[in-house]
Amino acid sequence: MATTSQTPSMPPAPTATAFQRLQRALPLLISAALLAVVLWHFDGWGLLKRLDSGLFALALGLALLLDTGVGAFKWWWILRRLRQPVSFGAVWRVWTGLLPLTFFTPFQSGHALYPLALSRATGVDLVVATESVIYDKGLSLVSTFALVAVGQGLLPVGHPLVQPWILAVALVGVGAWFLDRPIVALLSRVGQRSPRFARLARRSQLLRHPIPLLDKVGLLLTGMVYQTSDSLSIWLGVAALGLELPANLAFGAYPLALLLSYAPVTFAGFGLREPAAAYALGTALTWDQGVLAGILVDGLEYVAPALFGLTCLPWLLRRLARPVTEARVTRGP
């Protein structure tokens, strides 16, 4: 009697629980609730009728240049110092192509895609790609602290945001950037007890080749230029509305609002950035004007770069679809 063999069925793919779905949707819900509260008391849409299209186009062009060009450049600089011969063109395409993907991820978790995308697209070792991303995100945070510290000197005496504790916290954040070697050395000694850490350390470029001091200074200055994009956008955006916003207020007070929007509890900072902008600029703008300025920054600094990133997304998806064996360090565009 003939027997028939049956192929064992694959177990069903795990499905997200209701709690997991709610957890992923939570930042969007928080942003929606905060925006609803802010817009409930907002009555400034009429100001858009005065928008100067030429100034707004200038603000848009500068925002895209800084957010994609300078942002990718500092990541490429870090990779070069980690001895990865990756072309700037490839890094720019990965950076820009990820903008529309990471825009929609909750709790800023989209940054976890950067190491994988860089490794698959260019062949950089995944450990090195991961430490380059961590270093780059730390640089962005430290650069914002540096802008906050500079802002304390730009703001007029007596401004409510001029506080000794704000300056102290900002300087501590910047100081940590230049004291990373002792911290890394301590972590290395502790991690040597772990076989898994030892394997990672052998693949690490950052542990074996720390970034020199002069490069760190250059990277910090580049990061500050990159992070200045939001302040520049709000300054030009307010000017495009026909309003007057002193430059020292835009570049001195707004970095604090930017720092607040980093809190990973909202959807890309929406719902936090608008009232924070209104509060930071409250000595020069009314509440409605400040909220509208924050909304313009939403469009210039987050929505527009994400849409622009769609131009690089097909290239990135083709690279990600390649078999792992085809990956190699990309030297050309």
C-alpha positions, 0 to 999 in steps of 0.5 A, a space after each residue: 500500500 502506497 503511502 503519501 508524504 506530507 510536508 509539515 506545515 509552517 507555523 503561522 506568523 505571529 500576529 501583533 496583539 491589541 496591546 502591541 498595535 496600541 503601543 505602535 499607534 500611541 505616538 500618533 494618538 499623543 500627537 493628535 491629542 496635543 495638536 487638537 488641544 493646540 489648534 482648538 485655541 488657534 485662530 491664525 490661519 488667516 496669516 497664511 494669506 500674507 505668505 511671501 512665496 519667494 521667502 518661503 521657497 528660499 526657506 524650503 531650499 535651505 532646509 532641504 540643503 541642510 537636512 539632506 546635504 549637511 546631514 548626510 555629510 556629517 554621517 559620511 565624515 564619521 564613516 570615513 574616520 571609521 575607515 569605511 571607504 564609502 562614497 558620499 553619493 551612496 551615503 546621501 542616497 541612503 540617508 535621504 531615502 530613509 527619510 520617508 521611511 523613518 518619518 512614520 515610525 513610532 518613538 523614533 524607532 526608525 533610526 534602527 533602520 539606518 545601520 541595516 540599510 547602510 550595511 545592505 546598500 554599501 557593504 559596511 560591516 553591520 557592527 561598524 554601521 551601527 556604531 556610526 549611526 549611534 555616533 551620528 545621533 549622539 552628535 546631533 544631540 550634543 550639537 543641540 546642547 551646544 546651540 542651547 549654550 550659545 543661545 544663552 549668550 544670544 538672548 537678552 538679559 532678563 529673558 525667561 529662558 536665560 537660566 544658569 541651570 540651562 547653561 550648566 546642563 548644556 555645557 555638561 552635554 557638550 563636555 561629555 562629547 569630548 570625554 567619550 574616550 574614558 567612558 569607552 575605555 571603561 565600557 571596554 574593560 567591563 565588557 571584556 568579561 563578556 565573550 559576546 562583547 569581545 566578538 563585537 569589539 573585534 569588529 568595532 572600528 570606534 574602539 580600535 580607532 577613536 576619532 581624533 580631537 580635531 575631527 570631533 571639533 569639526 564634526 561638532 561644528 558641522 552638527 551645529 550647522 545641521 541643527 541650526 536648520 530648524 532655527 533658520 526655518 522658523 526665522 525665514 518662515 516668520 519673515 515670509 509671514 510679514 512678521 518680525 522675529 529678531 535673529 537672536 531670539 530665533 537662534 537663541 530661544 528656539 534650540 530649547 524648543 527643538 530639544 523638547 521635540 526630541 522626546 520620543 513620545 509623539 509622532 515626529 515631534 508633532 504636538 510638542 513643537 508648535 506650543 514649544 515654539 510659541 512659548 520660546 518666541 513669546 516675547 516677540 510673537 503672539 500665541 497664534 503667530 508662534 504656533 503658526 511658525 511651529 507649523 511652518 517648521 513642521 512642513 519645512 523640516 519634516 514633511 518636505 524632506 520626507 517627500 523629497 526622500 521619495 526620490 531616493 527611495 527606489 534606489 535604496 529599495 533596490 539595494 536592500 533587495 539584493 542578496 547579502 552575498 552581493 553586498 560590498 563597500 560602495 566606492 562610487 555613486 
